Amino acid sequence: MSNLGRNGRLLEWSFTKKVKRTTTGVCLISLLLLGLADCGGQSEPVTLKIALLPIMDTLPIYVAQEQGYFAEEGVVVEFVPVASAPDRDQLIKAGQADGMVNELLSTMFYNSQQIEVSTVRYARKATAEFPHFSILAAASSGITSPTDLAGREIGISEATIIEYSTDRLLQAEGLSSAEIKTVAVPRIPDRLALLGSGELVAANLPDPASAVAALSGAIVVVDDSTYPEYGHSVITFRKEVIDEHPEAIRGFLNAIEKAVADINNDKTKWNNLLSKNNLLPPPLMENYVIPDFPTAGLPDQAQWDDMLIWAQEKGYVSGDLAYADSVDASYLPR
């Protein structure tokens, strides 16, 4: 065989080997890149920062964290403790918190100029067995019925569901708007203390502060167990967060649903969480019965319309606000 033929075969073998090696390398690189692309498709868990007041309504959120339900849904939840509703609202408006427990009236105020937040679930609502808001009279006041409150000052926090429920509960019991007198005492501990001392003849208090007042001798005059449409709290997120992370919102609400089922099935297991997060005053720890928490649901159009009429009459809101712009049921578990 000539050198030319031999060299030709050597060159062909060498070229073929290089091509195979190169092709293998390209395949490996391609597989590696595909693997990286697949990893990139599995995005990091979304972190939701939730501004929480120390109120009973937040218990399912703490239970969902404790039981690992948020982790199961691929959501990281960070708690941002706040001492008051104004503190909570400041964090939400600054974008330093993503969600909160508030009331439908609060959602209405947020969205009065532009749509900033969306309410996605009940947190808690009044039931026939478990009132949410109660109007109580001081033990020494002599007041025993709603009609006794005509013209008497009732301690409230203004422009809140406390004021709204005070008006609606007493109107439902036959008092006219002119007969309902209120005085602003924004902080719950102040209202509780002034009611206990008799400096306030009456006050509207949420549970469990109302239970503390009753334990100290205050008289429940009327509460929303008879009129549950007037008592509730809700879970609300910034609209921007919902639009960017809809699956995280669904996961969050799935976890809440599991936690609510746990609480309603056994109310004796959560004293440690109640104590650790200051959700229940120590005097109530032994005998307090945790309320039933609502399963997936939202306040309805009629509740929204009634609140809007009330807020317009009070001068807190001008113009109409559409229910569908502020309340969204599409993220609830099906």
C-alpha beads as a LAMMPS data file, in Angstrom:
LAMMPS data file: protein, C-alpha beads

334 atoms
333 bonds

1 atom types
1 bond types

-500.0 500.0 xlo xhi
-500.0 500.0 ylo yhi
-500.0 500.0 zlo zhi

Masses

1 110.0

Atoms # bond

1 1 1 0.000 0.000 0.000
2 1 1 1.318 3.425 -0.877
3 1 1 2.204 5.928 1.756
4 1 1 -0.472 8.182 0.292
5 1 1 -3.169 5.535 0.866
6 1 1 -1.921 4.760 4.337
7 1 1 -1.746 8.443 5.238
8 1 1 -5.221 8.968 3.790
9 1 1 -6.661 6.300 6.066
10 1 1 -4.834 7.737 9.063
11 1 1 -6.193 11.180 8.299
12 1 1 -9.714 9.757 7.875
13 1 1 -9.467 7.857 11.183
14 1 1 -8.082 10.907 12.964
15 1 1 -10.809 13.166 11.541
16 1 1 -13.560 10.690 12.424
17 1 1 -12.238 10.380 15.983
18 1 1 -12.162 14.137 16.392
19 1 1 -15.685 14.457 15.032
20 1 1 -16.929 11.783 17.451
21 1 1 -15.093 13.447 20.317
22 1 1 -16.464 16.856 19.355
23 1 1 -19.978 15.496 18.896
24 1 1 -19.812 13.797 22.277
25 1 1 -18.605 17.035 23.838
26 1 1 -21.420 18.996 22.220
27 1 1 -23.944 16.425 23.432
28 1 1 -22.573 16.581 26.963
29 1 1 -22.633 20.370 26.935
30 1 1 -26.170 20.327 25.539
31 1 1 -27.313 17.905 28.241
32 1 1 -25.641 20.038 30.870
33 1 1 -27.332 23.159 29.576
34 1 1 -30.683 21.371 29.469
35 1 1 -30.132 20.255 33.048
36 1 1 -29.370 23.801 34.083
37 1 1 -32.439 25.017 32.238
38 1 1 -34.556 22.431 34.053
39 1 1 -33.122 23.553 37.392
40 1 1 -33.812 27.146 36.462
41 1 1 -37.426 26.237 35.733
42 1 1 -37.852 25.191 39.368
43 1 1 -37.986 28.661 40.841
44 1 1 -37.100 29.383 44.451
45 1 1 -40.039 29.328 46.913
46 1 1 -41.814 32.659 47.132
47 1 1 -41.513 34.444 50.480
48 1 1 -44.655 36.165 51.743
49 1 1 -44.287 38.673 54.577
50 1 1 -47.468 38.855 56.659
51 1 1 -48.155 41.745 59.042
52 1 1 -49.893 40.298 62.098
53 1 1 -51.581 41.943 65.042
54 1 1 -51.712 39.916 68.286
55 1 1 -55.345 38.879 67.767
56 1 1 -57.141 35.519 67.841
57 1 1 -58.040 35.865 64.161
58 1 1 -54.426 35.085 63.197
59 1 1 -54.269 31.664 64.893
60 1 1 -54.702 29.615 61.673
61 1 1 -51.659 31.349 60.170
62 1 1 -49.495 30.363 63.138
63 1 1 -50.886 26.813 63.070
64 1 1 -50.137 26.489 59.346
65 1 1 -46.536 27.472 60.051
66 1 1 -46.234 25.178 63.068
67 1 1 -47.649 22.187 61.176
68 1 1 -45.422 22.737 58.149
69 1 1 -48.319 23.370 55.778
70 1 1 -46.741 26.434 54.159
71 1 1 -43.587 24.424 53.434
72 1 1 -45.718 21.650 51.909
73 1 1 -47.199 24.219 49.543
74 1 1 -43.781 25.573 48.579
75 1 1 -44.317 28.928 50.270
76 1 1 -42.047 30.625 52.787
77 1 1 -43.966 32.796 55.258
78 1 1 -42.339 35.451 57.416
79 1 1 -44.295 37.015 60.258
80 1 1 -44.035 40.768 60.767
81 1 1 -45.514 41.510 64.217
82 1 1 -47.302 44.865 64.514
83 1 1 -48.810 46.550 67.551
84 1 1 -51.634 48.439 65.845
85 1 1 -53.628 48.723 62.633
86 1 1 -51.897 52.015 61.680
87 1 1 -48.505 50.275 62.036
88 1 1 -49.753 47.431 59.846
89 1 1 -51.104 49.811 57.215
90 1 1 -47.848 51.738 57.094
91 1 1 -45.893 48.552 56.360
92 1 1 -48.312 47.459 53.647
93 1 1 -48.269 50.844 51.933
94 1 1 -44.456 50.930 52.044
95 1 1 -44.260 47.452 50.496
96 1 1 -42.505 46.078 53.595
97 1 1 -45.281 43.522 54.120
98 1 1 -47.182 41.577 51.479
99 1 1 -50.319 40.532 53.313
100 1 1 -52.315 41.091 56.478
101 1 1 -55.366 40.235 58.519
102 1 1 -57.738 43.215 58.316
103 1 1 -61.444 43.876 57.675
104 1 1 -63.427 44.534 54.512
105 1 1 -63.857 48.173 55.539
106 1 1 -60.081 48.522 55.724
107 1 1 -59.798 47.067 52.205
108 1 1 -62.314 49.649 51.055
109 1 1 -60.229 52.479 52.477
110 1 1 -57.062 51.149 50.828
111 1 1 -58.779 51.077 47.448
112 1 1 -60.689 54.360 47.679
113 1 1 -58.320 56.116 45.251
114 1 1 -56.815 53.190 43.343
115 1 1 -56.795 49.407 43.711
116 1 1 -53.921 48.650 46.089
117 1 1 -55.046 45.444 47.806
118 1 1 -57.325 42.474 47.277
119 1 1 -59.160 40.477 49.937
120 1 1 -58.888 36.742 49.270
121 1 1 -60.411 34.943 52.283
122 1 1 -62.202 35.231 55.582
123 1 1 -59.844 35.113 58.550
124 1 1 -62.670 34.875 61.060
125 1 1 -66.381 35.618 61.187
126 1 1 -69.025 35.785 63.882
127 1 1 -71.224 32.750 64.458
128 1 1 -74.232 32.022 66.628
129 1 1 -71.931 30.375 69.206
130 1 1 -68.901 32.647 68.933
131 1 1 -69.362 36.438 68.692
132 1 1 -66.599 38.559 67.221
133 1 1 -67.607 42.049 68.419
134 1 1 -69.582 42.838 71.576
135 1 1 -70.990 46.024 73.050
136 1 1 -70.586 45.780 76.807
137 1 1 -71.744 48.026 79.636
138 1 1 -69.770 48.783 82.775
139 1 1 -70.841 46.697 85.752
140 1 1 -71.901 49.811 87.691
141 1 1 -73.698 51.535 84.786
142 1 1 -77.162 50.041 85.287
143 1 1 -77.349 49.369 81.542
144 1 1 -78.806 45.982 80.655
145 1 1 -80.447 46.398 77.232
146 1 1 -79.688 48.146 73.940
147 1 1 -82.408 50.732 74.556
148 1 1 -80.581 51.739 77.750
149 1 1 -77.685 52.866 75.521
150 1 1 -79.702 55.565 73.773
151 1 1 -77.797 58.830 74.188
152 1 1 -75.029 57.182 76.260
153 1 1 -71.417 57.379 75.068
154 1 1 -69.924 54.117 73.792
155 1 1 -66.156 53.761 73.459
156 1 1 -65.069 52.856 69.936
157 1 1 -62.229 53.227 67.469
158 1 1 -63.355 55.552 64.697
159 1 1 -63.461 54.673 60.989
160 1 1 -63.073 50.964 61.741
161 1 1 -65.291 47.906 61.804
162 1 1 -65.731 48.645 65.526
163 1 1 -67.592 51.859 64.688
164 1 1 -69.471 50.179 61.839
165 1 1 -70.594 47.230 63.969
166 1 1 -71.600 49.551 66.838
167 1 1 -73.959 51.456 64.541
168 1 1 -75.367 48.406 62.803
169 1 1 -75.871 46.298 65.953
170 1 1 -77.723 49.075 67.772
171 1 1 -79.766 49.988 64.701
172 1 1 -80.752 46.333 64.396
173 1 1 -81.950 46.548 68.004
174 1 1 -84.162 49.556 67.230
175 1 1 -81.994 52.599 68.020
176 1 1 -81.936 55.466 65.544
177 1 1 -78.693 56.976 64.275
178 1 1 -79.401 60.078 66.357
179 1 1 -79.635 57.983 69.535
180 1 1 -76.241 56.321 69.041
181 1 1 -73.478 58.303 70.735
182 1 1 -69.843 57.297 70.584
183 1 1 -66.500 58.502 71.884
184 1 1 -63.146 57.737 70.273
185 1 1 -60.880 55.477 72.347
186 1 1 -58.674 53.908 69.651
187 1 1 -56.599 51.429 71.677
188 1 1 -58.301 48.245 72.864
189 1 1 -56.419 48.118 76.218
190 1 1 -57.561 51.689 76.983
191 1 1 -61.176 50.870 76.174
192 1 1 -60.970 47.769 78.336
193 1 1 -59.441 49.656 81.275
194 1 1 -61.876 52.589 81.092
195 1 1 -64.825 50.207 80.888
196 1 1 -63.529 48.322 83.913
197 1 1 -63.143 51.524 85.943
198 1 1 -66.586 52.807 84.937
199 1 1 -65.159 55.903 83.221
200 1 1 -66.740 54.492 80.067
201 1 1 -70.340 53.386 80.564
202 1 1 -70.063 51.150 77.507
203 1 1 -67.589 50.018 74.848
204 1 1 -67.380 47.854 71.762
205 1 1 -64.628 45.247 72.144
206 1 1 -63.475 42.367 69.954
207 1 1 -63.085 38.844 71.249
208 1 1 -61.166 37.912 73.398
209 1 1 -60.941 41.400 74.990
210 1 1 -64.717 41.241 75.399
211 1 1 -64.306 37.955 77.322
212 1 1 -61.812 39.643 79.658
213 1 1 -64.274 42.491 80.255
214 1 1 -67.114 40.046 80.979
215 1 1 -64.871 38.116 83.370
216 1 1 -64.350 41.410 85.237
217 1 1 -68.082 42.028 85.571
218 1 1 -68.994 43.954 82.405
219 1 1 -72.415 43.155 80.934
220 1 1 -72.808 42.055 77.315
221 1 1 -75.611 44.216 75.942
222 1 1 -75.568 43.022 72.341
223 1 1 -73.108 41.179 70.135
224 1 1 -72.827 39.963 66.562
225 1 1 -73.699 36.355 67.366
226 1 1 -77.261 37.452 66.579
227 1 1 -76.168 39.488 63.557
228 1 1 -73.129 37.637 62.151
229 1 1 -73.141 39.638 58.926
230 1 1 -71.638 42.564 60.852
231 1 1 -68.633 40.778 62.370
232 1 1 -65.652 39.462 60.457
233 1 1 -61.975 39.774 59.610
234 1 1 -60.285 38.879 56.331
235 1 1 -56.960 37.970 54.751
236 1 1 -55.755 40.559 52.257
237 1 1 -52.685 40.905 50.028
238 1 1 -51.174 43.724 48.050
239 1 1 -52.489 43.507 44.475
240 1 1 -48.955 43.708 43.101
241 1 1 -47.954 40.603 45.066
242 1 1 -51.035 38.678 43.914
243 1 1 -50.374 39.522 40.276
244 1 1 -46.702 38.507 40.498
245 1 1 -47.149 35.336 42.573
246 1 1 -50.660 33.883 42.097
247 1 1 -49.557 30.309 42.852
248 1 1 -47.969 31.400 46.117
249 1 1 -51.292 32.970 47.158
250 1 1 -53.095 29.722 46.294
251 1 1 -50.526 27.750 48.262
252 1 1 -50.886 30.086 51.239
253 1 1 -54.664 29.646 51.256
254 1 1 -54.379 25.861 50.846
255 1 1 -52.210 25.819 53.967
256 1 1 -54.712 27.965 55.873
257 1 1 -57.488 25.538 54.943
258 1 1 -55.555 22.642 56.472
259 1 1 -54.833 24.670 59.616
260 1 1 -58.499 25.647 60.029
261 1 1 -59.500 21.984 59.816
262 1 1 -56.929 21.132 62.514
263 1 1 -58.170 23.869 64.861
264 1 1 -61.865 23.072 64.406
265 1 1 -61.214 19.349 64.902
266 1 1 -59.317 19.786 68.183
267 1 1 -59.331 23.108 70.030
268 1 1 -57.273 21.844 72.959
269 1 1 -53.892 21.611 71.190
270 1 1 -52.973 25.251 70.633
271 1 1 -52.388 26.851 74.039
272 1 1 -48.659 27.065 73.427
273 1 1 -49.177 29.019 70.196
274 1 1 -51.782 31.248 71.842
275 1 1 -49.405 32.073 74.676
276 1 1 -46.243 32.434 72.585
277 1 1 -47.876 34.877 70.165
278 1 1 -49.874 36.817 72.798
279 1 1 -53.194 35.929 71.194
280 1 1 -54.983 35.236 74.476
281 1 1 -54.733 37.113 77.797
282 1 1 -53.418 34.869 80.620
283 1 1 -56.630 35.110 82.708
284 1 1 -58.528 33.341 79.906
285 1 1 -56.028 30.586 79.187
286 1 1 -57.719 27.914 81.311
287 1 1 -61.368 28.261 80.309
288 1 1 -61.430 30.083 76.970
289 1 1 -62.901 28.103 74.062
290 1 1 -61.266 28.832 70.722
291 1 1 -63.903 29.962 68.200
292 1 1 -64.857 28.012 65.105
293 1 1 -62.829 29.330 62.180
294 1 1 -64.499 29.639 58.773
295 1 1 -63.650 27.356 55.883
296 1 1 -62.873 28.840 52.463
297 1 1 -65.122 31.820 51.820
298 1 1 -65.464 35.596 51.624
299 1 1 -67.870 38.370 52.625
300 1 1 -70.534 38.723 49.962
301 1 1 -71.737 41.554 47.756
302 1 1 -74.503 42.507 50.227
303 1 1 -71.990 42.952 53.066
304 1 1 -69.770 45.080 50.840
305 1 1 -72.696 47.236 49.714
306 1 1 -73.865 47.825 53.282
307 1 1 -70.380 48.829 54.421
308 1 1 -69.999 51.141 51.438
309 1 1 -73.299 52.882 52.182
310 1 1 -72.257 53.311 55.821
311 1 1 -68.807 54.660 54.870
312 1 1 -70.339 57.107 52.385
313 1 1 -72.863 58.337 54.963
314 1 1 -70.023 58.881 57.451
315 1 1 -67.977 60.762 54.849
316 1 1 -65.145 58.218 54.962
317 1 1 -65.504 57.275 51.291
318 1 1 -66.719 59.288 48.321
319 1 1 -67.929 57.649 45.135
320 1 1 -68.625 54.046 44.332
321 1 1 -66.238 51.135 44.762
322 1 1 -66.871 47.863 42.951
323 1 1 -66.922 44.698 45.053
324 1 1 -65.211 42.723 42.277
325 1 1 -62.244 45.121 42.258
326 1 1 -61.486 44.512 45.929
327 1 1 -62.614 40.940 46.666
328 1 1 -61.287 37.930 44.738
329 1 1 -62.459 34.364 45.372
330 1 1 -60.408 32.801 42.576
331 1 1 -57.513 31.829 44.869
332 1 1 -59.604 29.843 47.360
333 1 1 -59.201 26.039 47.457
334 1 1 -61.757 24.294 45.248

Bonds

1 1 1 2
2 1 2 3
3 1 3 4
4 1 4 5
5 1 5 6
6 1 6 7
7 1 7 8
8 1 8 9
9 1 9 10
10 1 10 11
11 1 11 12
12 1 12 13
13 1 13 14
14 1 14 15
15 1 15 16
16 1 16 17
17 1 17 18
18 1 18 19
19 1 19 20
20 1 20 21
21 1 21 22
22 1 22 23
23 1 23 24
24 1 24 25
25 1 25 26
26 1 26 27
27 1 27 28
28 1 28 29
29 1 29 30
30 1 30 31
31 1 31 32
32 1 32 33
33 1 33 34
34 1 34 35
35 1 35 36
36 1 36 37
37 1 37 38
38 1 38 39
39 1 39 40
40 1 40 41
41 1 41 42
42 1 42 43
43 1 43 44
44 1 44 45
45 1 45 46
46 1 46 47
47 1 47 48
48 1 48 49
49 1 49 50
50 1 50 51
51 1 51 52
52 1 52 53
53 1 53 54
54 1 54 55
55 1 55 56
56 1 56 57
57 1 57 58
58 1 58 59
59 1 59 60
60 1 60 61
61 1 61 62
62 1 62 63
63 1 63 64
64 1 64 65
65 1 65 66
66 1 66 67
67 1 67 68
68 1 68 69
69 1 69 70
70 1 70 71
71 1 71 72
72 1 72 73
73 1 73 74
74 1 74 75
75 1 75 76
76 1 76 77
77 1 77 78
78 1 78 79
79 1 79 80
80 1 80 81
81 1 81 82
82 1 82 83
83 1 83 84
84 1 84 85
85 1 85 86
86 1 86 87
87 1 87 88
88 1 88 89
89 1 89 90
90 1 90 91
91 1 91 92
92 1 92 93
93 1 93 94
94 1 94 95
95 1 95 96
96 1 96 97
97 1 97 98
98 1 98 99
99 1 99 100
100 1 100 101
101 1 101 102
102 1 102 103
103 1 103 104
104 1 104 105
105 1 105 106
106 1 106 107
107 1 107 108
108 1 108 109
109 1 109 110
110 1 110 111
111 1 111 112
112 1 112 113
113 1 113 114
114 1 114 115
115 1 115 116
116 1 116 117
117 1 117 118
118 1 118 119
119 1 119 120
120 1 120 121
121 1 121 122
122 1 122 123
123 1 123 124
124 1 124 125
125 1 125 126
126 1 126 127
127 1 127 128
128 1 128 129
129 1 129 130
130 1 130 131
131 1 131 132
132 1 132 133
133 1 133 134
134 1 134 135
135 1 135 136
136 1 136 137
137 1 137 138
138 1 138 139
139 1 139 140
140 1 140 141
141 1 141 142
142 1 142 143
143 1 143 144
144 1 144 145
145 1 145 146
146 1 146 147
147 1 147 148
148 1 148 149
149 1 149 150
150 1 150 151
151 1 151 152
152 1 152 153
153 1 153 154
154 1 154 155
155 1 155 156
156 1 156 157
157 1 157 158
158 1 158 159
159 1 159 160
160 1 160 161
161 1 161 162
162 1 162 163
163 1 163 164
164 1 164 165
165 1 165 166
166 1 166 167
167 1 167 168
168 1 168 169
169 1 169 170
170 1 170 171
171 1 171 172
172 1 172 173
173 1 173 174
174 1 174 175
175 1 175 176
176 1 176 177
177 1 177 178
178 1 178 179
179 1 179 180
180 1 180 181
181 1 181 182
182 1 182 183
183 1 183 184
184 1 184 185
185 1 185 186
186 1 186 187
187 1 187 188
188 1 188 189
189 1 189 190
190 1 190 191
191 1 191 192
192 1 192 193
193 1 193 194
194 1 194 195
195 1 195 196
196 1 196 197
197 1 197 198
198 1 198 199
199 1 199 200
200 1 200 201
201 1 201 202
202 1 202 203
203 1 203 204
204 1 204 205
205 1 205 206
206 1 206 207
207 1 207 208
208 1 208 209
209 1 209 210
210 1 210 211
211 1 211 212
212 1 212 213
213 1 213 214
214 1 214 215
215 1 215 216
216 1 216 217
217 1 217 218
218 1 218 219
219 1 219 220
220 1 220 221
221 1 221 222
222 1 222 223
223 1 223 224
224 1 224 225
225 1 225 226
226 1 226 227
227 1 227 228
228 1 228 229
229 1 229 230
230 1 230 231
231 1 231 232
232 1 232 233
233 1 233 234
234 1 234 235
235 1 235 236
236 1 236 237
237 1 237 238
238 1 238 239
239 1 239 240
240 1 240 241
241 1 241 242
242 1 242 243
243 1 243 244
244 1 244 245
245 1 245 246
246 1 246 247
247 1 247 248
248 1 248 249
249 1 249 250
250 1 250 251
251 1 251 252
252 1 252 253
253 1 253 254
254 1 254 255
255 1 255 256
256 1 256 257
257 1 257 258
258 1 258 259
259 1 259 260
260 1 260 261
261 1 261 262
262 1 262 263
263 1 263 264
264 1 264 265
265 1 265 266
266 1 266 267
267 1 267 268
268 1 268 269
269 1 269 270
270 1 270 271
271 1 271 272
272 1 272 273
273 1 273 274
274 1 274 275
275 1 275 276
276 1 276 277
277 1 277 278
278 1 278 279
279 1 279 280
280 1 280 281
281 1 281 282
282 1 282 283
283 1 283 284
284 1 284 285
285 1 285 286
286 1 286 287
287 1 287 288
288 1 288 289
289 1 289 290
290 1 290 291
291 1 291 292
292 1 292 293
293 1 293 294
294 1 294 295
295 1 295 296
296 1 296 297
297 1 297 298
298 1 298 299
299 1 299 300
300 1 300 301
301 1 301 302
302 1 302 303
303 1 303 304
304 1 304 305
305 1 305 306
306 1 306 307
307 1 307 308
308 1 308 309
309 1 309 310
310 1 310 311
311 1 311 312
312 1 312 313
313 1 313 314
314 1 314 315
315 1 315 316
316 1 316 317
317 1 317 318
318 1 318 319
319 1 319 320
320 1 320 321
321 1 321 322
322 1 322 323
323 1 323 324
324 1 324 325
325 1 325 326
326 1 326 327
327 1 327 328
328 1 328 329
329 1 329 330
330 1 330 331
331 1 331 332
332 1 332 333
333 1 333 334
